[in-house]
């Protein structure tokens, strides 16, 4: 028996159930992908030196800039996010939205913020949109975030729910007119996968020097499909070099096929940045794979740090 035939026989019951329960086209694409006996599997390509730390001179000063690890009800990714930024030389502070709304925390005291992922508001109300509305409909919070985003020296990262939330704040974040909303995955299911993305050349401060890399990354979301305001919005964002990450298959080609593209986003787009690169949003979770041991598979040559650690070190480098 051929391995492909055995694999499909093993998977057929799941495929039949998936066809009835989920999006039938996605189920068919995943089952058909098993026919590719030449699939090379996960093939990372890294265009930079993982061991190099561009933030080393800044860390050597002993100064640890403050970064707000921002969370809301239901968010659960704050510990991984804080661990990544702490390892990159930051002083991480746990900031709950209630702290900002009540005036207990002043965002002006932070160099940057990281909006974390999880299940904010139980992933209802449009997932991160409920979080965004808690800012937009509260005058004090809106003023605080507007002032933070307007600062020339501020920067930020939004991941998963944080990505959805920041996309909902594009009216108060300069240079985000091209950002999409994030809606229900084409598969109609929550997707938790180890996916491949390519890092696209962009002005993103956090992804400096990483363009051209093809990297595995953690995905965990139910509403990650990018929905642009205009029919050609995805292509326009790409043409303007404001897309940062795209889903690819194991051959390195940008893909819309499921499950390599787990949410069905057009042109594989799953990360974007602002015109000036200060704020970056991404549906996948770089903070969940910044250490090599966090990856479900990795090349033997990788040491303590995985390639996504560069993203957090870039942040420290940019602060100076």
N, C-alpha and C positions, 0 to 999 in steps of 0.2 A: 504493500500500500504506500502511496505517496503521502508525504507529510501534509501537503495542502489538502488532500482528500480527508485525512483523519482530522485535521483542524476544523474543517467545515462541518464534518459529521458531529464533532464534539460541540460546535457552536450553533448548530441549526435550531435546537430547541429555544435557546436564548434569542436567536434572530426572529423566530416566529412570534414569540411573546413581545419582543421589542417592536415588531411591525404593527401589532395591535395596540400596544400601550403608548408608544412614542410616535414621532414623525416617521412614517413608513419609508420615505425616501432616504432619510438618514440611516435607518436600519439596513436598507438595501446596500447603501454605499459601504457601510462597515463590513457587511458580510461579503460583498464582492471584493473588498480589499484583501481578503484572505487568499485570493487566487494568485496574488503576486508572489511567486516563489523566490523572486530575486530581491525582494525588499531588504535593503541593507541594515534596517534597524536604526536606532539612534546614532547619529554621526555628528558629534560636536565639531565645530570649526571655530577656533579662537584666534582673533587677529591681534591680540595683545598678550603681554606676559602676565600670567595670573599672579606670579610671585612679586611682581613690581608693585610698590605702594606709592602712588603719586602724592599721597597726603603725608608721607613720612616727615618732610621738613616742618610741616605745620604741627603735627603731633609732637615732634621733638621740643616744641616751645612749651609744652605743658598746658597750653590753653585748650579748654574743651568748650566750644560754643554750644549754646543751649538750643535744643530742637524739641518742639512740642510733638509728642506722640499722641495724636488726636483720636479720640474714640467717642462712640455714642452707644446708646442702648443696643445690645445684641452684637456689638463688635467683639471679635475674639482674637484678632491678629496682632494685638499691641505688644505682646512679649517678644515675638520674633522680630518685629520691626525695631523695637528698642534694642534688642541684642545686636542687630546688624549695625545700627548707627553708633551704639556704644563701642563696638569693635573698631569702627572707623574713626573714633576719637571725639565723639560728641558727648555732651552732658544731656542725657535724655530725661524729659519730664513727662510724666503721665498727666494728660490734660483731657478731662471729660467735658463734653459739651455743656453740662450743667455748670461747670466752673466758669466757662466763658459767659454764659447767659446771666449767671448771678454776679458777674463782675469780680470773681475771686482770682481769675487769671487774666493777665494783660498780655496779649499777643505781641505787643511791641518789644517785650523782653526776649523774644526768640529770633534767632537768625533764620530758622526755617520751620516747616511743619510737615509731618507725615500723617496723612489720613489713612487709617488702617481698614482692613477687610474683615469680613465675618458675616453676620446676619443682622445688620442694623434694621430695627423695627420689624424683625422677623422676616425680612426680605419681602414684605408687603409694601403697599403704597409706592410701588415702583422701585423697590430696593432702596438704593442710596438717595432717591428723590425725597423720601420722608426726612432724611437727614439734612438735605439741602434746604428744604422748606423750614426746618427749625431755625435756620440762619436767616433766610430771606424774609420770614414773617416776624422776626424779632428785631426791633430797631437797634437795640444795643449790640446784639451779635452781628447784625449786618454791617453796622458801622465799624466794629472791631475787625472783622474779616476784610472789609473793603480797604481799610487803612493798611492792613498787613499786605494785601495783594498789590497795593499801589506803591509800596516802598521799593525803591530801586535796588536795594540790597537783599530783599527777601527771596526765598525760593521754597519749593514744596514738591512733594510726591504724593499722589493719590493712587491707592492700590485697591482693586476689587470694589467693595462698597465705597471706599474713599475715592476711587476713580469715578464711580457713578455720581457720588455726591459733588465732586468738584466739577463734573460736566454740567451738573444742575446749577452751578454758581457762575456759569460763564458770563452772565450779565455783569458781574463785578470783578472778574479776573481779566486783566488786559491781555489782548492778543489771542483770544479763544473763539473768535467767531466761527472758525472751521470745526470746532469740537462737536461730536455727535452726542445724541442720547444713547443710553444702553438699555436694550429691551430684551425680552425673553429669547433664550436660545432657540435656534431653529429646531433642534432636537426635541424641544418642549420639556426638557429634563435638566435638573442640576447636573453639571459636568465636573467631576473631580478627576483630573488626568495629569499625566506627565507628558507635556507637549513640547514641540520644537518651535522656536521663533527665530527669525533673523533680525538683527539690529540694523535699522535703516539709518543712513546718514541724515542728521538733523541738527538743529542748534541746541538740542537738549544738553544742559550743563551736566546732568547726571550720567549721560551715556557718551560723554566725550571719549574719543579714542577707541570705541567699541564697535563702530560701524563695520559691517561685513561679517561679523561673528554670527554663527548659528549655534544656539544654545538651548539646552533643555530647561524647562521651567515648570513650576507647579501651577495648575489651573484648578479653580474651585468656585464656580458661580452658576447661577441659574438664569441670570439676565446680563449677558455679556455681549450680545450682538449689537454692533455699532449701527445706529440709525441716523443718517445725516439729514439735515434740513432740506437739502436739494438733491435731485436725482444723481447729479454728477459730483456731489460733495466729497465722496471718497477719493475720486480721481484728483479733484482739485487739491485736497489736503496732501495727497502724495506728490503732486506736481510742485507744490509749494515747499516740499521737504520738511513738512511738519508732522509726518508720521514717524514714529520711533520703532515700533515693533510690528511684525507681520508673522502670522502662522505659516509654517512651511511643512512639507512632507519629508520623508526620510531621504529623498534624493536632493533636497535643498531647494525645491521649487515652491514658490508661493502657492497656496492652495485654498480652495473653497470647499474641498471635500471633507466629509465627516468620516472619522473622528479627528483627523489631523487638524482640521479647523473645528474646534469643539462647539463654537457658538454660531457659526454661519456668517460672521462679519464679512462685508464686501471687501474684496481684494486682500483678505486675510488680516485686515487692520485690527490691532489689539492694543495699541499704545500711541499716544500723541503728545505733542508739547506745544508750548506757546510760541508766539512769533520770536521772542527773545530767548527762549529756551529755559527760563527760570522755573517754570512749573511743568511737570511731566505727570501724565496719568497712564495707568496700565491696568488692564483687567487681570492678567496673570500675576503671580506672587513671587517677585525676586527675593523677598526677605525670607521666604520659606526654603530657599535653596542656596543661601549665601555661603554655607559651609558644605564642604564636599560630602560629609556623612549624611546630610539631609536629602541628598539625591537618591532616588530609588535605584539608579544605576549611574556609574560614572567611569571614565577611563582610569586605569590603574595609575597613570602618571600624575593625576591631580593630587595635590597635597592637602593641607588643612583647609585652605580657602578655595571655594568654587569660583567660577568666573563672575558670578553676579556680585561678589564682594567689591569688584571694581566700581560698581554703581555708587555704593555708599562712600567709598574712598574719594570718588570724584566730588561728591558733595562737600566733604571736608576740605578738599583742595580748593574748591571754589570760594569757600568762606574765607580762606586765607589765614 
